[in-house]
Amino acid sequence: MTVRAAGSGSAPPAHPAAPAPRPSADTDLERRIARFTAGFSERGGYRAPTDQERLAFTRAFAHLLDGDAEAARTGLSEIDFTLRTVTDAATGHRYAEVADGVSESGHTSRGWGRVYVDLDTPARWSVQVPHPVADARTELLGARVLRGAPGGVLVLAGAHRDAGEDGAADVAHRDDSVFHGVVGELARRNLPGIQLHGFADESFRGRDAVVSTGAGDSAVADAEQLTAALRRDGLQVCTAYSARCKLAGRENEQGRTAADRQSRFLHVELNKTLRGDDRGLDRAAAAIATLTDRWSRR
């Protein structure tokens, strides 16, 4: 698979090469992610990667996007990560799963997260979940968003945001994490991304969502489209790209990187009520799908 920035005259990328299948206990993508995140807590489970480890992961991920599964597998194995194919029972879609082999072997998790890449369609966009469990059920929403349109990449943090010392596991506000390295590679390739967050209802009463373009303004049209979809469903949205809003995510590190590269990035906050049940997650995922479906055809 070769991923190119969209542009006039660019040839469509080839389909990705699938990693060799390996047995998997969970074939439902959402349940698989729920099982992975079930043990996340504020009491440890995160070690910051070294610069060499972060670079090795990012290089291996780049090989995966380029369709070289063997080079990706080799690079990942050097830092004890695995690469396998997961076929989602709910949709039949195939995803490459990059997972920490250390945590799977029963040793203490390093908390570097997982990445899922659509194997049936070239990578076109990403959904990012930096605070699984801490922003309750955003990890489940991430799975539903990934399923909602072809060509997606799900970047999932591997620890509770408070698991590390001195905020080290709060990957949305760090540039020294594996999560940031992966999102940076996606921005380098000019793939648009949406990052999911959650807030307590009392933090912003009267609002169901906050839609922001983070530190940049390349995705204003995307933000307007998402806002329109949320409002059509009767949700109350604060538009941080055009008005003063709480929770606008201006200091988000992935948003800053996207702004530096003029890559499209959305920072989306959803209140606890909306995230509180499956109907709410489905409403949010359906609105986001109006955007990711367009991204998948870029």
Secondary structure, DSSP 8 states (H G I E B T S, - for coil): -------TT---------------S--SHHHHHHHHHTT--SS-------HHHHHHHHHHHHHHHTT-HHHHHHHHHTTTEEEEEEE-TTT--EEEEEEEHHHHTTS------EEEEESSS---EEEEESSTTTSTTHHHHHHHHHHHSSSEEEEE-SS-TTSSGGGTT-GGG-SSSHHHHHHHHHHHTT--EEEEEEE-GGGGTT-SEEEE-TT--TTHHHHHHHHHHHHHTT--EEETTTS--SS--TT-HHHHHHHHHT--EEEEEEEHHHHTSHHHHHHHHHHHHHHHHHHTT-
